């Protein structure tokens, strides 16, 4: 879940983010996104999981 959350946060921050380190605010946002993924997984299981082949996506 953490990789999905990190992907979403990096997408939200955009290409203008200059450093790899996250600010405290960004860390909080990352935790919120990850929690959202966990809640979805706990309630729906793998029903909404889509597997992409070949690294596309």
N, CA, C and O of each residue as an XYZ file, in Angstrom:
228
protein
N       0.813     -1.179      0.000
C       0.000      0.000      0.000
C       0.865      1.255      0.000
O       0.492      2.283     -0.564
N       2.020      1.153      0.638
C       2.860      2.343      0.736
C       3.375      2.779     -0.632
O       3.525      3.976     -0.880
N       3.648      1.827     -1.520
C       4.122      2.211     -2.857
C       3.023      2.892     -3.655
O       3.290      3.837     -4.396
N       1.798      2.426     -3.511
C       0.678      3.080     -4.189
C       0.488      4.495     -3.662
O       0.283      5.434     -4.431
N       0.558      4.633     -2.354
C       0.392      5.952     -1.745
C       1.513      6.895     -2.179
O       1.267      8.062     -2.482
N       2.745      6.383     -2.208
C       3.863      7.220     -2.630
C       3.711      7.638     -4.090
O       3.988      8.784     -4.441
N       3.270      6.709     -4.941
C       3.041      7.038     -6.344
C       2.019      8.158     -6.472
O       2.224      9.110     -7.226
N       0.913      8.046     -5.731
C      -0.137      9.060     -5.809
C       0.350     10.411     -5.310
O       0.032     11.444     -5.899
N       1.123     10.410     -4.222
C       1.638     11.670     -3.688
C       2.603     12.306     -4.673
O       2.537     13.512     -4.911
N       3.502     11.512     -5.252
C       4.455     12.067     -6.231
C       3.715     12.643     -7.436
O       4.114     13.675     -7.974
N       2.646     11.985     -7.858
C       1.835     12.501     -8.961
C       1.191     13.824     -8.572
O       1.150     14.765     -9.365
N       0.691     13.884     -7.348
C       0.052     15.103     -6.856
C       1.047     16.254     -6.745
O       0.720     17.397     -7.065
N       2.265     15.948     -6.290
C       3.281     16.992     -6.122
C       3.805     17.494     -7.465
O       4.184     18.657     -7.598
N       3.821     16.611     -8.452
C       4.249     16.990     -9.785
C       5.752     17.032     -9.941
O       6.509     16.751     -9.012
N       6.156     17.388    -11.137
C       7.566     17.398    -11.498
C       8.336     18.541    -10.849
O       9.564     18.574    -10.932
N       7.659     19.462    -10.219
C       8.341     20.610     -9.622
C       8.988     20.281     -8.282
O       9.751     21.087     -7.749
N       8.692     19.108     -7.736
C       9.301     18.685     -6.459
C      10.788     18.443     -6.702
O      11.155     17.575     -7.494
N      11.638     19.202     -6.029
C      13.072     19.158     -6.294
C      13.815     18.122     -5.472
O      14.832     17.595     -5.924
N      13.335     17.820     -4.281
C      14.065     16.887     -3.423
C      13.259     15.607     -3.216
O      12.036     15.593     -3.349
N      13.973     14.541     -2.888
C      13.331     13.265     -2.600
C      12.737     13.246     -1.193
O      11.781     12.517     -0.928
N      13.306     14.051     -0.291
C      12.820     14.097      1.085
C      11.457     14.769      1.135
O      11.189     15.730      0.413
N      10.603     14.242      2.006
C       9.273     14.809      2.154
C       9.226     15.738      3.363
O       9.869     15.492      4.384
N       8.457     16.800      3.225
C       8.234     17.688      4.359
C       7.289     16.994      5.336
O       6.720     15.951      5.018
N       7.125     17.566      6.509
C       6.208     17.001      7.502
C       4.784     16.965      6.948
O       4.057     15.994      7.157
N       4.394     18.010      6.251
C       3.059     18.077      5.652
C       2.878     16.983      4.592
O       1.826     16.347      4.520
N       3.900     16.776      3.784
C       3.833     15.735      2.760
C       3.794     14.340      3.385
O       3.105     13.456      2.875
N       4.523     14.136      4.478
C       4.493     12.853      5.199
C       3.081     12.576      5.720
O       2.601     11.445      5.650
N       2.424     13.603      6.238
C       1.059     13.455      6.731
C       0.113     13.100      5.592
O      -0.742     12.227      5.741
N       0.262     13.767      4.471
C      -0.565     13.489      3.301
C      -0.330     12.056      2.822
O      -1.282     11.365      2.459
N       0.915     11.608      2.817
C       1.253     10.246      2.425
C       0.560      9.241      3.333
O       0.016      8.246      2.853
N       0.573      9.487      4.631
C      -0.085      8.597      5.586
C      -1.596      8.548      5.342
O      -2.209      7.487      5.456
N      -2.194      9.695      5.005
C      -3.629      9.737      4.711
C      -3.961      8.911      3.473
O      -4.942      8.167      3.459
N      -3.146      9.046      2.443
C      -3.374      8.303      1.201
C      -3.226      6.805      1.455
O      -4.041      6.009      0.989
N      -2.185      6.425      2.193
C      -1.963      5.016      2.485
C      -3.123      4.440      3.306
O      -3.567      3.318      3.059
N      -3.604      5.202      4.268
C      -4.740      4.753      5.080
C      -5.971      4.534      4.207
O      -6.727      3.584      4.412
N      -6.164      5.420      3.234
C      -7.294      5.275      2.310
C      -7.192      3.961      1.544
O      -8.192      3.262      1.384
N      -6.010      3.621      1.073
C      -5.810      2.354      0.360
C      -6.087      1.162      1.267
O      -6.714      0.193      0.838
N      -5.627      1.221      2.520
C      -5.860      0.113      3.448
C      -7.349     -0.062      3.721
O      -7.844     -1.188      3.747
N      -8.065      1.037      3.923
C      -9.519      0.941      4.165
C     -10.226      0.310      2.973
O     -11.104     -0.536      3.140
N      -9.846      0.721      1.784
C     -10.433      0.159      0.564
C     -10.152     -1.335      0.477
O     -11.049     -2.120      0.169
N      -8.920     -1.730      0.746
C      -8.546     -3.136      0.676
C      -9.280     -3.954      1.737
O      -9.732     -5.065      1.462
N      -9.400     -3.409      2.943
C     -10.062     -4.130      4.027
C     -11.561     -4.306      3.780
O     -12.143     -5.306      4.201
N     -12.185     -3.351      3.106
C     -13.624     -3.448      2.868
C     -13.969     -4.188      1.585
O     -14.969     -4.903      1.529
N     -13.140     -4.019      0.544
C     -13.469     -4.598     -0.755
C     -12.573     -5.772     -1.149
O     -12.839     -6.450     -2.141
N     -11.517     -6.012     -0.378
C     -10.584     -7.086     -0.742
C      -9.907     -6.769     -2.061
O      -9.487     -5.636     -2.298
N      -9.805     -7.765     -2.911
C      -9.117     -7.574     -4.201
C     -10.093     -7.290     -5.343
O      -9.697     -7.324     -6.508
N     -11.351     -7.012     -5.032
C     -12.352     -6.767     -6.069
C     -11.960     -5.636     -7.028
O     -12.266     -5.702     -8.218
N     -11.300     -4.622     -6.525
C     -10.954     -3.459     -7.354
C      -9.502     -3.448     -7.824
O      -9.023     -2.441     -8.344
N      -8.810     -4.560     -7.644
C      -7.408     -4.633     -8.043
C      -7.321     -4.925     -9.539
O      -7.970     -5.841    -10.044
N      -6.513     -4.134    -10.237
C      -6.263     -4.347    -11.649
C      -4.771     -4.587    -11.805
O      -3.954     -3.768    -11.385
N      -4.419     -5.719    -12.411
C      -3.006     -6.070    -12.606
C      -2.624     -5.718    -14.033
O      -3.240     -6.190    -14.989
N      -1.598     -4.883    -14.166
C      -1.080     -4.511    -15.476
C       0.181     -5.321    -15.765
O       1.033     -5.475    -14.890
N       0.300     -5.822    -16.946
C       1.467     -6.608    -17.324
C       2.498     -5.742    -18.040
O       2.155     -4.740    -18.667
N       3.740     -6.132    -17.941
C       4.798     -5.460    -18.680
C       5.199     -4.118    -18.135
O       5.853     -3.343    -18.834
N       4.831     -3.817    -16.911
C       5.240     -2.559    -16.301
C       4.542     -1.348    -16.869
O       4.988     -0.224    -16.640
N       3.476     -1.533    -17.591
C       2.725     -0.401    -18.135
C       1.749      0.110    -17.091
O       1.084     -0.661    -16.400
N       1.683      1.409    -16.998
C       0.702      1.967    -16.064
C       1.336      2.831    -15.143
O       0.674      3.400    -14.274
